[in-house]
Each structure stands twice: as structure tokens, then as C-alpha cells.
Amino acid sequence: MHKTILITGATDGIGLLTAQKLATDGHQVILHGRNEAKLKKAAELVGGAAVFQADLSHMEEVVALAGAVRAQYETIDVLINNAGILKTSDVETPAGRDIRFDVNTLAPYILTKLLLPIMPQTGRVVNLSSAAQAAVDLAAMQDFQPMRDMDAYAQSKLAITIWTAELARELPDGPVIVAVNPGSLLATKMVKQGFGIDGNDLNIGADILVRACLSTEFASATGTYFDNDSGVFAAPHHAAGDPAHVKAVIEMIGKLTEPHLAN
């Protein structure tokens, strides 16, 4: 059965390759990106896919993105929260927060919550996590504090992994919500910019995202974390097993996103 699948950050890298694979298999793929020209090119590569433009470091644009998608589609079967940032010249967002927390953690949470009304219980939300995870500095999530790129990135990725599990607990009847590390040091723009290396085959990441979207092995995996480096469902960073830390992270995410979810 063909699905309607929205992929954020789909103008290059894993997102674009995943979109191409899914479209080739006959699924209706919707692409999100920040750059209009790149979106147009990506749509051509995916066979004329629908596109939506939004800057996920601006929460009002995330809200507008969700509204535009809901206005055009009655159902979204799968949401892949793929967009992410490791290194950029502008690390402080207009809201006065670190861009890694806004784009990698808060934007996908807001988008997911706003699209849940048009997602069936059989649907899936696939959140891009990472092997790089670290306990979350709550003060740094709330207000911008200078930190190393990898520190901010790792904290943002544990935060999305934490809210994946918690939101899944709130929705025991579905949709399935999973966090996936697509593979370390893949040949993405992020890896090239952050580490100065070409990286490993992008198919490693795209193939696991396709599996997470469609395969039976993920049908009962809600709330879990899949580590594609080891090829198994695994425990994330130990801080995700600390109830006090989890509670504090979830409360902070709620505090920062509530104004954008109120309506």
C-alpha cells in the first residue's frame, strides 16, 4: 500500500536519497527544505514531488509549515524529521536559543504535534537521532550559551531521542514514533562541514530510514531507539534512563514549545 510521506531537510543528503527511494517505490513524497532553488531541484530529482519551504530555526515558520501541509493533505502516513544542523555561522536563533536545539529538537516536536491530527494510528514518525548524544544542559536549551558545535549537537540529539520515547508513551495506540541513528559519518554536507571528510555511503542511512517508514520490524517499535551502527534497537545515552533528567528535559521542551502549540 502506497503511503504519503513528508521528509524535512530533503534537498540533499540522506533526506533527498530517502525521498528518491520512496518515490521510486510508488509512494507520494512531500519534500521540505529551506532554500527555494534547492527545493525546486530536489523536486525534479524526485519526479515532481510536492514541496514546502520553511526555515526550521524560526518556530513561526514551523507552525506555518504544519498549517500548509494540513491544508493540502487529509492524511500524512509518515513524517521523517530528518532536518538537522551541526555547524553554522549563525548559531543563535531569533528566539535567543542555540540553533541546534531549535532545529534538531524543538522544530520536529512542534511539527509532529501539529501534524498528529492528520496521522492515522498506523502511521509513523521517524526522528533522526545520532550516535553522538550527551546529557542536556537545560539552561543552554532555554537561553543561548556559547558551546562547541558537537556538544550542542549531541545534546540536541539526546533531547529528540528523549521526547521520542515520552511522546510514544502518551500515544500507545499510535502512530509509531521511533528515533533512528542512520549511521555515523555518512557522506552528508553536515559531515563534510563538521569533520572535513567525504564520509560513508549515503545508502546506509537512506535504507534504514526506508525500513523505519515501512518495514514490519518497526511496526511495534514505538518509543525505541535504533542504532544503525550496530544494526539493532539499543539503549541511548545513559542520561535517557535517568527519570529526573528525562522529566526535566520534557518539561523544558514543553515550556519552549507551548506558545507555538497553544492554538
Phi, psi and omega per residue, in radians:
M1 nan 2.247 -3.097
H2 -1.352 2.488 -3.062
K3 -1.958 2.764 2.957
T4 -1.767 2.083 -2.927
I5 -2.244 2.154 3.093
L6 -1.778 2.241 -3.130
I7 -2.138 2.123 3.068
T8 -1.500 2.688 -3.134
G9 1.046 0.814 -2.971
A10 -1.822 0.359 -3.096
T11 -1.593 -0.164 3.078
D12 -2.831 -3.138 3.024
G13 1.045 -2.516 -3.085
I14 -1.081 -0.695 -3.111
G15 -1.054 -0.806 -3.132
L16 -1.173 -0.787 -3.136
L17 -1.117 -0.690 3.079
T18 -1.079 -0.753 3.113
A19 -1.052 -0.742 3.137
Q20 -1.109 -0.738 3.134
K21 -1.122 -0.771 -3.122
L22 -1.173 -0.706 3.127
A23 -1.149 -0.673 3.108
T24 -1.062 -0.572 3.117
D25 -1.450 0.052 3.025
G26 1.705 0.085 -3.127
H27 -1.426 2.650 3.077
Q28 -1.470 1.954 -3.046
V29 -1.857 2.336 3.104
I30 -2.013 2.239 -3.066
L31 -1.839 2.369 2.973
H32 -1.964 2.518 3.033
G33 -2.754 2.993 -3.127
R34 -1.692 -0.501 -3.029
N35 -1.854 2.174 -3.058
E36 -1.073 -0.780 -3.109
A37 -1.133 -0.731 3.120
K38 -1.169 -0.634 3.094
L39 -1.091 -0.766 -3.141
K40 -1.070 -0.771 3.126
K41 -1.130 -0.748 3.136
A42 -1.082 -0.724 3.131
A43 -1.042 -0.683 3.105
E44 -1.136 -0.704 -3.140
L45 -1.192 -0.444 -3.122
V46 -1.712 0.120 3.059
G47 1.484 0.684 3.074
G48 1.409 0.547 3.139
A49 -1.111 2.650 3.042
A50 -1.185 2.583 -3.093
V51 -2.295 2.624 3.050
F52 -2.378 2.310 -3.099
Q53 -1.835 2.322 3.085
A54 -2.883 2.550 3.040
D55 -1.688 1.927 -3.028
L56 -1.318 -0.035 3.017
S57 -1.502 -0.066 3.052
H58 -1.966 1.926 -3.026
M59 -1.120 -0.514 3.097
E60 -1.154 -0.506 3.087
E61 -1.315 -0.526 3.052
V62 -1.128 -0.788 3.106
V63 -1.077 -0.755 3.126
A64 -1.134 -0.663 3.092
L65 -1.043 -0.844 3.122
A66 -1.052 -0.726 3.128
G67 -1.125 -0.698 3.137
A68 -1.163 -0.700 3.111
V69 -1.142 -0.771 -3.136
R70 -1.151 -0.537 3.117
A71 -1.234 -0.478 -3.046
Q72 -1.744 -0.419 -3.053
Y73 -2.213 2.357 3.080
E74 -1.365 -0.507 -3.073
T75 -2.481 2.354 2.915
I76 -2.033 2.016 -3.092
D77 -1.380 -0.635 -3.099
V78 -2.425 2.357 2.997
L79 -2.051 2.130 3.054
I80 -1.863 1.893 3.099
N81 -1.480 1.441 -3.021
N82 -1.672 -0.515 -3.047
A83 -1.004 2.388 3.127
G84 -2.821 2.767 -3.128
I85 -2.315 2.354 2.996
L86 -1.898 -0.935 -3.026
K87 -2.283 2.306 3.104
T88 -2.725 2.777 -3.130
S89 -1.306 -0.482 -3.130
D90 -1.899 1.647 -3.023
V91 -1.612 -0.245 3.111
E92 -1.773 2.219 -3.101
T93 -1.457 2.928 3.082
P94 -1.005 -0.419 3.128
A95 -1.443 -0.026 3.133
G96 1.389 0.561 3.111
R97 -2.207 2.933 3.073
D98 -1.258 2.316 -3.048
I99 -1.086 -0.484 3.125
R100 -1.143 -0.700 3.083
F101 -1.194 -0.722 -3.089
D102 -1.163 -0.847 -3.066
V103 -1.386 -0.711 -3.010
N104 -1.495 -0.404 -3.038
T105 -2.098 -0.984 -2.986
L106 -1.353 -0.758 -3.135
A107 -1.036 -0.828 3.110
P108 -1.125 -0.541 3.088
Y109 -1.139 -0.839 3.132
I110 -1.078 -0.810 -3.128
L111 -1.064 -0.768 3.137
T112 -1.079 -0.853 -3.112
K113 -1.059 -0.676 -3.096
L114 -1.339 -0.374 3.118
L115 -1.660 -0.196 -3.132
L116 -0.947 -0.641 3.138
P117 -1.065 -0.367 3.123
I118 -1.923 0.251 3.078
M119 -1.824 2.260 3.123
P120 -1.245 2.843 3.102
Q121 -1.098 -0.421 3.103
T122 -1.472 -0.001 -3.113
G123 -1.304 3.104 -3.135
R124 -2.475 2.516 2.973
V125 -2.041 2.121 -3.126
V126 -1.944 1.966 -3.107
N127 -1.757 2.266 3.129
L128 -1.375 1.984 3.030
S129 -1.778 -2.696 -3.094
S130 -2.870 2.766 2.981
A131 -1.198 -0.414 3.089
A132 -1.438 1.865 3.137
Q133 -2.412 2.562 3.115
A134 -2.661 2.661 3.095
A135 -0.959 2.486 -2.985
V136 -1.512 2.242 3.001
D137 -1.459 1.820 -3.019
L138 -1.131 -0.616 3.107
A139 -1.128 -0.663 3.132
A140 -1.273 -0.493 3.061
M141 -1.215 -0.648 -3.060
Q142 -1.389 -0.737 -3.094
D143 -2.358 2.443 -3.065
F144 -0.996 2.277 3.019
Q145 -2.406 2.256 3.136
P146 -0.999 2.310 3.049
M147 -2.676 2.905 3.135
R148 -1.154 2.582 -3.101
D149 -0.949 -0.841 -3.076
M150 -1.182 -0.565 3.097
D151 -1.124 -0.819 3.132
A152 -1.109 -0.753 -3.132
Y153 -1.082 -0.846 -3.105
A154 -1.090 -0.682 3.099
Q155 -1.164 -0.718 -3.139
S156 -1.131 -0.572 -3.122
K157 -1.345 -0.570 3.011
L158 -1.203 -0.653 -3.129
A159 -1.078 -0.721 3.121
I160 -1.230 -0.558 3.086
T161 -1.179 -0.676 3.104
I162 -1.137 -0.819 -3.099
W163 -1.254 -0.406 3.029
T164 -1.016 -0.889 -3.116
A165 -1.147 -0.704 -3.093
E166 -1.234 -0.725 3.110
L167 -1.168 -0.607 3.079
A168 -1.080 -0.647 3.106
R169 -1.148 -0.580 3.116
E170 -1.275 -0.335 -3.050
L171 -2.200 1.130 -3.063
P172 -1.129 -0.367 -3.139
D173 -1.613 0.085 3.108
G174 1.862 2.949 0.046
P175 -1.226 2.882 3.043
V176 -1.174 2.342 3.101
I177 -2.217 2.056 -3.085
V178 -2.280 2.678 3.036
A179 -1.921 2.386 -3.059
V180 -2.320 2.192 2.875
N181 -1.490 1.913 -3.025
P182 -1.270 -0.206 -3.109
G183 2.364 2.508 -3.083
S184 -1.467 2.476 3.015
L185 0.940 0.849 3.047
L186 -1.391 2.888 -3.010
A187 -1.375 1.127 3.127
T188 -1.879 2.879 3.054
K189 -1.048 -0.652 -3.140
M190 -1.057 -0.781 -3.130
V191 -1.189 -0.702 3.126
K192 -1.085 -0.787 -3.125
Q193 -1.245 -0.688 -3.035
G194 -1.406 -0.561 -3.018
F195 -2.169 -0.158 3.106
G196 1.204 0.485 3.121
I197 -2.210 2.796 -3.111
D198 -1.270 -0.622 3.088
G199 1.556 3.018 -3.079
N200 -1.521 2.956 -3.063
D201 -0.923 2.156 3.133
L202 -1.082 -0.441 3.138
N203 -1.045 -0.479 3.101
I204 -1.013 -0.790 3.141
G205 -1.318 -0.771 -3.102
A206 -1.114 -0.696 -3.102
D207 -1.141 -0.668 3.130
I208 -1.254 -0.547 3.089
L209 -1.195 -0.665 3.064
V210 -1.084 -0.757 3.102
R211 -1.083 -0.744 -3.134
A212 -1.101 -0.584 3.130
C213 -1.242 -0.682 -2.827
L214 -2.184 -0.447 -2.954
S215 -1.362 2.731 3.135
T216 -1.200 -0.448 -3.103
E217 -1.108 -0.395 3.122
F218 -1.742 -0.026 -3.049
A219 -1.149 -0.472 3.141
S220 -2.067 0.447 -3.021
A221 -1.804 0.337 -3.054
T222 -1.023 2.393 3.115
G223 1.488 0.017 -3.057
T224 -1.723 3.002 3.092
Y225 -2.130 2.186 3.116
F226 -1.864 2.178 3.137
D227 -1.784 1.849 -3.081
N228 -1.303 -0.219 3.036
D229 -1.177 -0.699 3.112
S230 -1.691 -0.257 3.089
G231 1.370 0.392 -3.095
V232 -2.481 2.816 2.926
F233 -1.210 2.320 -2.996
A234 -2.475 2.980 3.039
A235 -1.419 2.344 3.047
P236 -1.294 -2.963 3.093
H237 -0.845 2.495 -3.022
H238 -1.029 -0.394 3.121
A239 -1.128 -0.415 3.095
A240 -1.246 -0.210 3.077
G241 -1.735 0.073 3.118
D242 -1.673 1.871 -3.063
P243 -0.963 -0.659 -3.125
A244 -1.165 -0.715 3.138
H245 -1.192 -0.760 3.117
V246 -1.039 -0.825 3.138
K247 -1.031 -0.767 -3.126
A248 -1.149 -0.703 3.119
V249 -1.133 -0.795 -3.121
I250 -1.121 -0.710 3.111
E251 -1.112 -0.681 3.126
M252 -1.197 -0.740 3.086
I253 -1.047 -0.748 3.104
G254 -1.063 -0.753 -3.135
K255 -1.092 -0.725 -3.057
L256 -1.393 -0.430 -3.096
T257 -1.753 -0.340 -3.055
E258 -0.950 -0.722 3.134
P259 -1.040 -0.469 -3.098
H260 -1.601 -0.156 -3.139
L261 -1.916 -0.061 -3.022
A262 -1.085 -0.565 -3.110
N263 -1.743 nan nan
